[in-house]
Amino acid sequence: MQPSCWTRWSVYEYMKRRFVCTGQVPDETELLEELPNIDRSELSEGMAEFRLILGDWPIAGSVLSCSYDA
């Protein structure tokens, strides 16, 4: 099996972008679909890093969007 090019930082960046754009935190299933062949330890570390940064951010009721109104 060829080593994966995905790292914990790939996981963190994907989770951050998804959260900023949608207000939703992706689950492990979504991450495995988006980052195929990632090492499970890298996946776990990336998820942990995101949760550490996210902290107690108030997800419910937050208004987040990547679109801009012109």
matplotlib code that plots the C-alpha trace (Angstrom):
import matplotlib.pyplot as plt

x = [0.0, 1.3, 1.6, -1.0, -0.1, -2.8, -1.6, -3.2, -3.0, -5.0, -7.7, -7.5, -7.7, -10.6, -12.6, -11.8, -13.0, -16.1, -17.0, -16.4, -18.5, -21.4, -21.3, -21.1, -18.3, -17.7, -17.8, -15.2, -17.2, -17.0, -13.3, -12.6, -14.4, -12.6, -9.2, -8.9, -6.2, -5.3, -3.5, -5.9, -3.4, -3.2, -7.0, -7.3, -4.6, -6.2, -9.6, -8.2, -6.3, -9.5, -11.5, -8.8, -8.9, -12.7, -13.1, -16.6, -17.4, -21.2, -22.3, -26.0, -27.4, -24.1, -24.4, -21.5, -21.3, -18.7, -20.9, -20.9, -23.9, -23.1]
y = [0.0, 3.4, 6.0, 8.7, 12.3, 13.4, 14.6, 15.9, 19.4, 18.3, 17.1, 20.3, 22.6, 20.6, 20.7, 24.5, 25.3, 23.2, 24.8, 28.3, 27.8, 25.8, 26.1, 22.3, 20.2, 17.2, 13.8, 11.0, 9.4, 12.6, 13.0, 9.5, 10.2, 13.5, 12.3, 8.7, 6.4, 8.7, 7.1, 6.7, 8.4, 11.4, 11.5, 11.4, 14.0, 16.4, 16.0, 16.6, 19.7, 21.2, 20.5, 22.1, 25.3, 25.2, 25.0, 26.0, 28.0, 28.6, 26.5, 26.7, 29.9, 31.0, 32.7, 31.6, 31.8, 31.7, 33.5, 37.3, 39.4, 42.0]
z = [0.0, -1.0, 1.8, 1.9, 1.2, 3.7, 7.1, 10.3, 8.8, 5.8, 8.2, 10.2, 7.1, 5.6, 8.9, 9.4, 5.8, 6.1, 9.5, 8.3, 5.1, 6.6, 10.4, 10.5, 11.8, 9.4, 10.9, 10.5, 7.7, 5.6, 6.4, 5.2, 2.0, 1.4, 2.4, 1.1, 2.4, 5.3, 8.2, 11.2, 13.6, 11.3, 11.1, 14.9, 15.4, 12.9, 14.5, 17.9, 16.8, 15.3, 18.4, 20.5, 18.4, 18.1, 21.9, 23.1, 20.0, 20.0, 17.0, 17.6, 16.2, 14.6, 11.2, 9.0, 5.2, 2.5, 0.0, -0.4, -1.2, -3.9]

ax = plt.figure().add_subplot(projection="3d")
ax.plot(x, y, z, "-o")
ax.set_aspect("equal")
plt.show()
